[in-house]
Amino acid sequence: MSSEPEQLRSPSVWSVLFRHPAFLGAVIGILAAFSQALLISAGGPEAYGFCVACHTRDLVNGMTNIVTHTNLALAAISKNAILPVMSVVGVLIGGYLAARQYREHKIRKGTIREYAIYFVAGILVLNLAMIFGGCPYRAALRTGYGDLNAIAFIVAMAAGVILGAFLMLKRAEKEDG
C-alpha cells in the first residue's frame, strides 16, 4: 500500500477542469471578449478581438509595408501600432508547443500534389474569409452585435466542418483497410 495521500494519486479537480474542452472554450471566449473590449477602447474596429483572417492580413500587409515601403490596407488599430499584430504567430507557436508537449506532433509525408492542394486551399480559405467575414471568432463576435448573416455563416461553417470530418474519416478508413 502506498503512503501517498489520496489527493496526490488521483488527478485534482482543477487538473481535470483545465483539460475539459467546455471549460477551455469558456476561457477562450472570455479572453476574446476581454481583448475585444481592449481593442475597441484603443480605437480598433468592432469584431476584431481575435480574428484569424484579419490578423493574418494585417500581419502580412504590415510586414510588406515595412519591407517594401508600400501602403497596403490595414485595420485602423494596426496602422497606429508600432508592430504588426502577432496573435496568429502566437497561436501557431502555442499550438506547436502543445502538440510537442503531448506528443501529438507528427510530420505527415505527402506528394507534391497534396502540398499544392493544401497551399491553394489555404489561400482560398483565407481570401474567402476576408470576403465574407469568415473567421469563426469574428462571426461569433458579429453574432453578439446582432448580425444575422453571421449566424447563417456559423451554421454553414459547422456543416462544412462536419462534412470535412466525415470525408477525412472515410479517407482514414480506406487507408487502414
MOSUL-V704923 format. One record per residue. N is the residue number from 1. RES is the residue in one letter. NEAR is the number of other ideal C-beta (glycine too) atoms within 12 Angstrom. D_FIRST is the distance of its C-alpha to the first C-alpha in Angstrom with 1 decimal. Layout:
BEGIN
n: (N/N)
res: (RES/RES)
near: (NEAR/NEAR)
d_first: (D_FIRST/D_FIRST)
END
This chain:
BEGIN
n: (1/2/3/4/5/6/7/8/9/10/11/12/13/14/15/16/17/18/19/20/21/22/23/24/25/26/27/28/29/30/31/32/33/34/35/36/37/38/39/40/41/42/43/44/45/46/47/48/49/50/51/52/53/54/55/56/57/58/59/60/61/62/63/64/65/66/67/68/69/70/71/72/73/74/75/76/77/78/79/80/81/82/83/84/85/86/87/88/89/90/91/92/93/94/95/96/97/98/99/100/101/102/103/104/105/106/107/108/109/110/111/112/113/114/115/116/117/118/119/120/121/122/123/124/125/126/127/128/129/130/131/132/133/134/135/136/137/138/139/140/141/142/143/144/145/146/147/148/149/150/151/152/153/154/155/156/157/158/159/160/161/162/163/164/165/166/167/168/169/170/171/172/173/174/175/176/177)
res: (M/S/S/E/P/E/Q/L/R/S/P/S/V/W/S/V/L/F/R/H/P/A/F/L/G/A/V/I/G/I/L/A/A/F/S/Q/A/L/L/I/S/A/G/G/P/E/A/Y/G/F/C/V/A/C/H/T/R/D/L/V/N/G/M/T/N/I/V/T/H/T/N/L/A/L/A/A/I/S/K/N/A/I/L/P/V/M/S/V/V/G/V/L/I/G/G/Y/L/A/A/R/Q/Y/R/E/H/K/I/R/K/G/T/I/R/E/Y/A/I/Y/F/V/A/G/I/L/V/L/N/L/A/M/I/F/G/G/C/P/Y/R/A/A/L/R/T/G/Y/G/D/L/N/A/I/A/F/I/V/A/M/A/A/G/V/I/L/G/A/F/L/M/L/K/R/A/E/K/E/D/G)
near: (5/8/7/9/9/11/11/11/11/12/14/14/12/11/13/14/15/15/16/15/12/13/17/16/15/15/17/21/22/16/18/31/21/16/27/29/19/17/31/21/14/18/16/29/25/25/33/37/38/34/39/32/33/40/38/32/31/36/31/28/25/32/23/18/21/19/12/12/9/14/12/21/17/28/33/18/30/34/20/18/23/11/15/29/35/20/31/27/21/17/23/17/14/16/17/16/14/16/15/14/11/12/8/12/13/9/9/11/8/12/10/10/10/14/14/13/14/16/15/14/15/17/17/16/23/25/17/19/26/25/14/24/32/30/35/31/36/37/34/29/33/30/23/21/21/12/20/13/19/27/18/18/28/27/17/19/27/17/14/18/15/14/14/16/14/14/14/14/14/14/14/13/11/10/10/8/7)
d_first: (0.0/3.8/6.6/8.9/10.9/11.5/14.9/14.0/12.1/14.9/18.5/20.6/23.5/25.9/24.5/25.0/28.4/29.7/29.3/31.0/34.5/36.1/34.8/35.9/39.3/39.8/39.1/41.4/44.0/43.9/44.2/47.1/48.9/48.5/49.8/52.6/53.6/53.7/55.7/58.2/58.7/59.2/62.0/60.1/61.1/59.4/56.5/55.8/52.4/50.5/52.8/51.8/55.4/57.2/55.0/55.4/59.1/59.3/57.3/59.5/62.7/61.9/61.2/64.3/66.4/65.2/65.7/69.0/70.4/70.8/70.4/68.1/66.9/64.0/62.7/64.2/61.1/60.7/64.3/63.8/60.5/60.5/58.0/57.5/54.7/51.6/49.2/49.3/48.5/45.5/44.3/44.8/42.9/40.1/39.8/39.8/37.2/34.9/35.5/34.7/31.5/30.2/31.7/34.3/37.4/39.3/43.0/44.7/47.8/50.8/54.5/57.1/58.2/54.7/54.6/58.1/57.2/54.1/56.4/59.2/56.9/55.3/58.8/59.8/56.8/57.3/61.0/60.7/58.2/60.8/63.5/61.7/59.4/56.6/53.6/50.9/50.2/53.9/54.4/51.8/53.4/56.8/55.6/54.8/58.4/59.6/60.6/60.7/61.2/57.7/56.3/58.2/56.8/53.2/53.7/55.4/52.8/50.0/52.0/52.4/48.7/48.0/50.8/49.5/45.9/47.4/49.5/46.7/44.5/47.5/48.0/44.4/44.6/47.8/46.3/43.3/45.4)
END
